[in-house]
Amino acid sequence: MALGDGVSGSFLGVSLEGLASFFIHRLRTLSMKYIMDFTSDWNILGGTMQTREEALKYGLSFPDTYQNAPFHDDNWQLVRYKHNKKAFLWTYEKDGYINLNVKVDPENAFYWRRIYDSVVPGYHQNKDHWNTIILDGSIPDKDVKLMIAESYDLISDSPSKRIYEAVKKIPKGKVATYGQVASLAGDKNMARAVGNALHKNPDPFSIPCHRVVNAKGELAGQYAFGGAWKQGEILESEGVEVSDGKVDLKKYQWEKW
């Protein structure tokens, strides 16, 4: 075995020159594989959001939203939730970058600020409940979208919305009480609010308020869409027996909670 400018000799019958060539080739192959894997992962993540147009397009992809410029200044473009007209996404240019203001749960506000330097306390807004996202290319697209989605959920949430979503889950052929709906909507003490919300049901065809009865199984005398008689008629068409304005809860009450 001799060592000079190159590598010579043998090991287990294989020339050292051959082994060196093999390992160099292998390292190059592995390096290229990791580069390709990284590039693939980056493409899956979608890169980074950096333009106002991307942010507005994503904000407007949520249900019941619309764009608004309230200050007669094109630099400020907002996306609002139409049912309460509250903005969940503010977009504006500042210091050469597009900024986004998003609402945030106070417990999450500092989490995002800790992991990204470009997430800072909300500009001109409550610092505990709002964050500003600076679109400087440092935050993965998926996390920008996650923060916008959280803002939408917080702004669009309301007792009525949760009540309607709970009522949608009551299956055909079953009924639930006001108290059950209140619990499913997150507050067992708002049974009265359930009645008020259902009386103002904006979409009786997809929110089956006729499947809600009181704790005794009695139908709603003030059923907003035709009275107790109409409520009973619809329930019977779905296979629920109604006798003297009441439903047998032991037989028809929905128990899947």
SULQUI-V507041 format. One record per pair of residues at least 6 apart in sequence whose C-alpha atoms are under 6 Angstrom apart, sorted by the first residue. I is the first residue (numbers start at 1). J is the second residue. If there is no record, write none. Layout:
i: (I:I)
j: (J:J)
This chain:
i: (1:2:7:8:8:9:9:10:46:47:48:48:48:49:50:50:64:64:65:65:65:66:66:67:67:68:68:69:69:75:76:76:77:78:78:79:79:80:80:80:88:88:88:88:89:89:90:90:91:91:92:92:93:98:99:99:100:100:101:101:102:102:102:103:103:103:104:104:104:106:106:113:113:118:119:119:120:120:121:121:121:122:122:122:160:162:163:166:166:168:173:173:173:174:174:174:175:175:175:175:176:176:176:177:177:177:177:178:178:179:182:182:182:199:210:213:217:217:217:218:218:219:219:219:220:221:221)
j: (9:8:17:16:17:15:16:16:141:141:137:140:141:141:135:137:81:82:80:81:82:79:80:78:79:77:78:76:77:92:91:92:91:89:90:87:89:86:87:88:102:151:152:155:101:102:100:101:99:100:98:99:99:135:133:134:132:133:131:132:130:131:151:129:130:151:129:130:151:128:129:119:120:134:132:133:131:132:127:131:132:130:131:132:197:185:185:184:185:207:238:239:240:252:253:254:211:212:253:254:212:253:254:212:213:214:215:191:214:191:188:190:191:224:231:219:246:247:249:245:246:228:245:246:228:227:228)
